[in-house]
Amino acid sequence: MKPYIEELSEKAPYYISAHPNAGLPNELGQYDETPETMAIQVSEFLENRYVNIVGGCCGTTPEHIHAIAQIAENRKNMKLSI
């Protein structure tokens, strides 16, 4: 997901949102990505100012969203490429 978000943030004159999954489903259909590891990965989107909105999709739980929110708090918005 990262290379696509990065390219969009460089070229699109719009704010970008990302809603990653909590990993891929395992053989039992469950998601193994922990809130802490997912938040670390999402933090790169925020540190590089690739996104303005971040959330979660398949497999994310309230704990995942809470971890992402803690990392997103007080981050600067992305810059628009106009």
DRENPA-3360 file (N, C-alpha, C; in nm, 2 decimals, always signed):
BEGIN
1 = MKPYIEEL = +0.08/-0.12/+0.00/+0.00/+0.00/+0.00/+0.09/+0.13/+0.00 ~ +0.20/+0.12/+0.07/+0.28/+0.24/+0.09/+0.32/+0.30/-0.05 ~ +0.38/+0.23/-0.15/+0.42/+0.30/-0.27/+0.31/+0.37/-0.34 ~ +0.19/+0.32/-0.33/+0.07/+0.38/-0.40/+0.03/+0.51/-0.33 ~ +0.03/+0.50/-0.19/-0.01/+0.62/-0.11/+0.10/+0.73/-0.14 ~ +0.22/+0.69/-0.14/+0.33/+0.78/-0.16/+0.32/+0.85/-0.29 ~ +0.29/+0.78/-0.40/+0.28/+0.84/-0.53/+0.16/+0.93/-0.54 ~ +0.05/+0.88/-0.48/-0.07/+0.96/-0.48/-0.05/+1.10/-0.41;
9 = SEKAPYYI = +0.02/+1.09/-0.30/+0.04/+1.21/-0.23/+0.13/+1.31/-0.30 ~ +0.22/+1.26/-0.39/+0.31/+1.35/-0.47/+0.24/+1.41/-0.59 ~ +0.14/+1.34/-0.64/+0.08/+1.38/-0.77/-0.06/+1.43/-0.76 ~ -0.14/+1.39/-0.66/-0.28/+1.42/-0.66/-0.30/+1.56/-0.59 ~ -0.38/+1.65/-0.64/-0.41/+1.77/-0.58/-0.52/+1.77/-0.48 ~ -0.53/+1.65/-0.41/-0.64/+1.62/-0.32/-0.58/+1.57/-0.19 ~ -0.65/+1.58/-0.08/-0.61/+1.51/+0.04/-0.63/+1.36/+0.02 ~ -0.55/+1.28/+0.08/-0.55/+1.13/+0.07/-0.59/+1.07/+0.20;
17 = SAHPNAGL = -0.67/+0.96/+0.19/-0.70/+0.89/+0.31/-0.65/+0.74/+0.29 ~ -0.62/+0.68/+0.40/-0.57/+0.54/+0.39/-0.65/+0.46/+0.50 ~ -0.69/+0.34/+0.46/-0.77/+0.26/+0.56/-0.71/+0.11/+0.54 ~ -0.59/+0.09/+0.59/-0.53/-0.05/+0.57/-0.60/-0.16/+0.66 ~ -0.58/-0.28/+0.61/-0.63/-0.40/+0.68/-0.53/-0.42/+0.80 ~ -0.57/-0.51/+0.89/-0.48/-0.55/+1.00/-0.41/-0.68/+0.95 ~ -0.34/-0.66/+0.84/-0.27/-0.77/+0.78/-0.36/-0.85/+0.68 ~ -0.31/-0.96/+0.64/-0.39/-1.05/+0.55/-0.46/-1.16/+0.64;
25 = PNELGQYD = -0.57/-1.21/+0.60/-0.64/-1.31/+0.68/-0.55/-1.44/+0.68 ~ -0.54/-1.51/+0.80/-0.47/-1.63/+0.81/-0.56/-1.75/+0.76 ~ -0.52/-1.87/+0.78/-0.60/-1.99/+0.74/-0.73/-2.00/+0.81 ~ -0.74/-1.93/+0.92/-0.87/-1.94/+1.00/-0.96/-1.82/+0.97 ~ -0.91/-1.73/+0.88/-0.99/-1.61/+0.84/-0.97/-1.50/+0.94 ~ -0.88/-1.51/+1.03/-0.85/-1.40/+1.13/-0.73/-1.32/+1.09 ~ -0.72/-1.20/+1.15/-0.61/-1.11/+1.12/-0.51/-1.11/+1.23 ~ -0.38/-1.13/+1.20/-0.28/-1.14/+1.30/-0.21/-1.01/+1.34;
33 = ETPETMAI = -0.23/-0.91/+1.26/-0.16/-0.78/+1.29/-0.20/-0.72/+1.42 ~ -0.11/-0.69/+1.51/-0.15/-0.64/+1.64/-0.17/-0.48/+1.62 ~ -0.24/-0.42/+1.71/-0.26/-0.28/+1.71/-0.12/-0.20/+1.71 ~ -0.03/-0.25/+1.79/+0.10/-0.19/+1.80/+0.18/-0.19/+1.67 ~ +0.18/-0.31/+1.60/+0.26/-0.32/+1.48/+0.19/-0.24/+1.37 ~ +0.06/-0.25/+1.36/-0.01/-0.17/+1.26/+0.01/-0.02/+1.28 ~ +0.01/+0.02/+1.40/+0.03/+0.17/+1.42/+0.17/+0.21/+1.38 ~ +0.26/+0.13/+1.40/+0.40/+0.16/+1.36/+0.41/+0.18/+1.21;
41 = QVSEFLEN = +0.34/+0.08/+1.14/+0.34/+0.09/+0.99/+0.27/+0.22/+0.94 ~ +0.15/+0.25/+1.00/+0.07/+0.36/+0.97/+0.15/+0.49/+1.00 ~ +0.23/+0.49/+1.10/+0.30/+0.61/+1.14/+0.39/+0.66/+1.03 ~ +0.44/+0.57/+0.94/+0.52/+0.61/+0.83/+0.44/+0.70/+0.73 ~ +0.31/+0.67/+0.71/+0.23/+0.75/+0.63/+0.22/+0.89/+0.69 ~ +0.21/+0.90/+0.82/+0.19/+1.02/+0.88/+0.32/+1.10/+0.89 ~ +0.43/+1.03/+0.93/+0.56/+1.10/+0.93/+0.60/+1.17/+0.80 ~ +0.57/+1.10/+0.69/+0.60/+1.15/+0.56/+0.49/+1.24/+0.50;
49 = RYVNIVGG = +0.39/+1.26/+0.58/+0.28/+1.35/+0.54/+0.21/+1.30/+0.41 ~ +0.19/+1.17/+0.39/+0.13/+1.11/+0.28/-0.02/+1.12/+0.28 ~ -0.08/+1.12/+0.40/-0.22/+1.12/+0.42/-0.27/+1.22/+0.52 ~ -0.40/+1.25/+0.51/-0.47/+1.34/+0.60/-0.57/+1.27/+0.69 ~ -0.62/+1.16/+0.63/-0.71/+1.08/+0.71/-0.66/+0.93/+0.71 ~ -0.66/+0.87/+0.82/-0.62/+0.73/+0.84/-0.72/+0.66/+0.92 ~ -0.75/+0.54/+0.89/-0.84/+0.46/+0.96/-0.80/+0.31/+0.95 ~ -0.90/+0.22/+0.95/-0.88/+0.08/+0.94/-0.98/+0.02/+0.86;
57 = CCGTTPEH = -0.95/-0.10/+0.80/-1.05/-0.18/+0.73/-1.05/-0.32/+0.79 ~ -1.05/-0.42/+0.71/-1.07/-0.56/+0.75/-0.97/-0.59/+0.86 ~ -1.03/-0.65/+0.97/-0.95/-0.70/+1.08/-0.91/-0.60/+1.18 ~ -0.94/-0.47/+1.16/-0.91/-0.37/+1.26/-1.02/-0.38/+1.37 ~ -0.97/-0.35/+1.49/-1.06/-0.35/+1.61/-1.05/-0.21/+1.67 ~ -1.14/-0.19/+1.77/-1.13/-0.06/+1.84/-0.98/-0.04/+1.89 ~ -0.92/-0.14/+1.93/-0.78/-0.13/+1.98/-0.68/-0.08/+1.87 ~ -0.70/-0.14/+1.75/-0.62/-0.09/+1.64/-0.64/+0.06/+1.61;
65 = IHAIAQIA = -0.77/+0.10/+1.61/-0.80/+0.24/+1.58/-0.75/+0.33/+1.69 ~ -0.76/+0.28/+1.82/-0.70/+0.36/+1.93/-0.55/+0.38/+1.91 ~ -0.48/+0.28/+1.88/-0.33/+0.29/+1.86/-0.30/+0.38/+1.74 ~ -0.37/+0.37/+1.64/-0.35/+0.46/+1.52/-0.38/+0.61/+1.56 ~ -0.49/+0.63/+1.64/-0.53/+0.76/+1.68/-0.42/+0.82/+1.77 ~ -0.36/+0.74/+1.86/-0.25/+0.80/+1.94/-0.13/+0.84/+1.86 ~ -0.10/+0.77/+1.76/+0.01/+0.81/+1.67/-0.02/+0.93/+1.59 ~ -0.15/+0.94/+1.54/-0.19/+1.05/+1.46/-0.21/+1.18/+1.53;
73 = ENRKNMKL = -0.23/+1.17/+1.66/-0.25/+1.29/+1.74/-0.13/+1.39/+1.72 ~ -0.16/+1.51/+1.70/-0.06/+1.62/+1.69/+0.03/+1.60/+1.56 ~ -0.01/+1.52/+1.47/+0.07/+1.52/+1.34/+0.02/+1.63/+1.25 ~ +0.12/+1.67/+1.16/+0.08/+1.77/+1.06/+0.01/+1.71/+0.94 ~ -0.08/+1.78/+0.88/-0.14/+1.74/+0.76/-0.05/+1.73/+0.65 ~ -0.08/+1.65/+0.55/+0.00/+1.64/+0.42/-0.02/+1.78/+0.35 ~ +0.08/+1.80/+0.26/+0.08/+1.92/+0.18/+0.01/+1.88/+0.05 ~ -0.07/+1.97/-0.01/-0.13/+1.95/-0.14/-0.03/+1.98/-0.25;
81 = SI = -0.03/+1.89/-0.35/+0.05/+1.92/-0.47/-0.04/+1.99/-0.57 ~ -0.03/+2.11/-0.58/-0.11/+2.19/-0.68/-0.03/+2.25/-0.79;
% end
